[in-house]
């Protein structure tokens, strides 16, 4: 195909929520409140786990890293969404769009790997309790955390490299609430079948593989818990997994439908709704799920507040 007469698009317009034009200011205030709460709550959990020596265990080590990753994951998209709600232009440069996609997907992949590591940690704690201290050592925890971050940061490199070489000659209106692979690919002025296939294969390996590993861990956990004779023992074992399992179901429930598919056409409103769930609601809910359902974290928060003089 001749591309000689095409003019390359240098910036895109993110349409965001076109059907909510009359309530943009209210949506901005709501999203701002959710964003600030998300950042403060995740930062609080990260700091509490780091500062409280009684929480220096593998489970809370992974929770703190997850909270830290949520800070970047949320910051990758929400500030731009907030700015677009108040701006008439709603534009983003091509390089800015690629950077947003990279950080959003790399930190999202990191979260997938961390959730898998947390499932493995719960499997060892419940299914192999006598060997747990010698298996899940601080060194192994650090190595797993580093592996999650390196795997996440390397994840979108191939997809970003391929999409950066595509020609974009117009239109330049992204039918989404932030830059992402599917809506950006739909604007390319050439066949994107290879990109869609690569995107599908990478997402399938990344999302499905980690989700299946988590499911396998919980199958073993459930089988082990059902063999515990006392009802109190069963409740205690399940209570240590409830928060993690809730986060997994909310997060994977949305990204599986969004990214593990081959077709390029999609329902715009459906995808916007899913994007709100996994980019805004999940990071907002996670710290509350972990803190409100976790006695140790709540007690650690009280200890730290007393230490700095806020509580008597």
VENVENZI-V587927 format. One record per pair of residues at least 4 apart in sequence whose C-alpha atoms are under 8 Angstrom apart, sorted by the first residue. I is the first residue (numbers start at 1). J is the second residue. Records with the same first field share a line. If there is no record, write none. Layout:
BEGIN
I: J + J
END
This chain:
BEGIN
6: 169
7: 168 + 169
8: 167 + 168 + 169 + 170
9: 94 + 168 + 169 + 170 + 172
10: 93 + 94
11: 91 + 92 + 93 + 94 + 172
12: 91 + 92 + 93 + 94 + 97 + 172 + 173 + 174
13: 89 + 90 + 91 + 92 + 172 + 173 + 174
14: 84 + 90 + 91 + 92 + 173 + 174 + 175 + 176 + 177 + 178 + 179
15: 90 + 173 + 174 + 175 + 176 + 177
16: 81 + 84 + 85 + 175 + 176 + 177 + 178
17: 21 + 176 + 177
20: 24
23: 27
24: 28 + 85 + 86
25: 29 + 85 + 86
26: 30
27: 31 + 85
28: 32 + 82 + 85 + 86
29: 33
30: 34
31: 35 + 82
32: 36 + 82
33: 37
34: 38 + 280 + 284
35: 39 + 74 + 78 + 280 + 284
36: 40
37: 41 + 284
38: 42 + 71 + 74 + 283 + 284 + 285 + 287
39: 43 + 71 + 74
40: 44
41: 45 + 287 + 288
42: 46 + 67 + 68 + 70 + 71 + 287
43: 47 + 67 + 68 + 71
44: 48
45: 49 + 64 + 67 + 287 + 291 + 297
46: 50 + 63 + 64 + 65 + 67 + 68
47: 51 + 64
48: 52 + 297 + 300 + 301 + 304
49: 53 + 55 + 56 + 60 + 61 + 64 + 297 + 300
50: 55 + 56 + 64
51: 304
52: 56 + 300 + 304
54: 300
55: 60 + 61 + 296 + 297 + 300
56: 60 + 61
57: 61
58: 62 + 121 + 136 + 137 + 138 + 141
59: 63 + 118 + 121 + 122
60: 64
61: 65 + 141
62: 66 + 114 + 117 + 118 + 145
63: 67
64: 68
65: 69 + 145
66: 70 + 111 + 114
67: 71 + 287
68: 72
69: 73 + 107 + 110 + 111
70: 74 + 107 + 111 + 283
71: 75
72: 76 + 103 + 107
73: 77 + 103 + 104 + 107 + 108 + 279
74: 78 + 279 + 280 + 283
75: 79
76: 100 + 103 + 104
77: 81 + 100 + 104 + 178 + 279
78: 82 + 279 + 280
79: 83
80: 84 + 178
81: 85 + 177 + 178
82: 86
83: 87 + 90
84: 88 + 89 + 90 + 91
85: 90
92: 96 + 97
93: 97
94: 98
95: 99
96: 100
97: 101 + 179
98: 102 + 160 + 164 + 179
99: 103
100: 104 + 179
101: 105 + 160 + 179 + 180 + 181
102: 106 + 156 + 157 + 160
103: 107 + 153
104: 108
105: 109 + 152 + 155 + 156
106: 110 + 152 + 153 + 154 + 155 + 156
107: 111 + 152 + 153
108: 112 + 152
109: 113 + 151 + 152 + 153 + 155 + 206 + 207
110: 114 + 148 + 149 + 151 + 152 + 153
111: 115 + 148 + 152
112: 116 + 206 + 207 + 210 + 211
113: 117 + 148 + 151 + 152 + 210
114: 118 + 145 + 148
115: 119 + 214 + 244 + 248
116: 120 + 210 + 211 + 213 + 214
117: 121 + 144
118: 122 + 244
119: 123 + 214 + 217 + 218 + 244
120: 124 + 214 + 217
121: 125 + 136
122: 126 + 221 + 240 + 241
123: 127 + 128 + 217 + 218 + 220 + 221
124: 128 + 129 + 131 + 132 + 135 + 136
125: 129 + 132
126: 221 + 224 + 225 + 237
127: 220 + 221 + 224
128: 132
129: 133
131: 135
132: 136
133: 137
135: 140
136: 140 + 141
137: 141
138: 142
139: 143
140: 144
141: 145
142: 146
143: 147
144: 148
145: 149
146: 150
147: 151
148: 152
149: 153
150: 154
151: 155
152: 156
153: 157
156: 160
157: 161
158: 162
159: 163 + 195 + 198 + 199
160: 164
161: 165
162: 166 + 195
163: 185 + 195
166: 188 + 189 + 190
167: 188 + 189 + 190
168: 172 + 187 + 188 + 189
169: 188 + 189
170: 187 + 188 + 189
171: 187
172: 187
173: 187
174: 178 + 179 + 183 + 184 + 187
175: 183 + 268
176: 180 + 183 + 268 + 271 + 272
177: 272 + 275
179: 183 + 184
180: 184
181: 185
182: 186 + 196 + 264
183: 187
184: 188
185: 192 + 195 + 196
186: 264
188: 192
192: 196
193: 197
194: 198
195: 199
196: 200 + 262 + 263 + 264
197: 201 + 262
198: 202
199: 203
200: 204 + 259 + 260 + 261 + 262
201: 205
202: 206
203: 207 + 208 + 259 + 260
204: 208 + 209 + 259 + 260
205: 209 + 210
206: 210
207: 211 + 252 + 255 + 256 + 260
208: 212 + 256
209: 213
210: 214
211: 215 + 252
212: 216
213: 217
214: 218
215: 219
216: 220
217: 221
218: 222
219: 223
220: 224
221: 225
222: 226
223: 227
224: 228
225: 234 + 237 + 238
226: 234
228: 233 + 234
229: 233 + 234
230: 234
231: 235
232: 236
233: 237
234: 238
235: 239
236: 240
237: 241
238: 242
239: 243
241: 245
242: 246
243: 247 + 289 + 290 + 293
244: 248 + 290
245: 249
246: 250 + 289
247: 251 + 282 + 286 + 289
248: 252 + 253
249: 253
250: 254 + 278 + 282
251: 255 + 277 + 278 + 282
252: 256
253: 257
254: 258 + 274 + 275 + 277 + 278
255: 259 + 260 + 274 + 278
256: 260
257: 261
258: 271 + 274
266: 270 + 271
267: 271
268: 272
269: 273
270: 274
271: 275
272: 276
273: 277
274: 278
275: 279 + 280
276: 280 + 281
277: 281 + 282
278: 282 + 283
279: 283
280: 284
281: 285
282: 286
283: 287
284: 288
285: 289
286: 290
287: 291
288: 292 + 293
289: 293
290: 294 + 297
291: 295 + 297 + 298
292: 298
294: 298
295: 299
296: 300
297: 301
298: 302
299: 303
300: 304
301: 305
302: 306 + 311
303: 307
304: 308
305: 309 + 310 + 311
306: 310 + 311 + 312
END
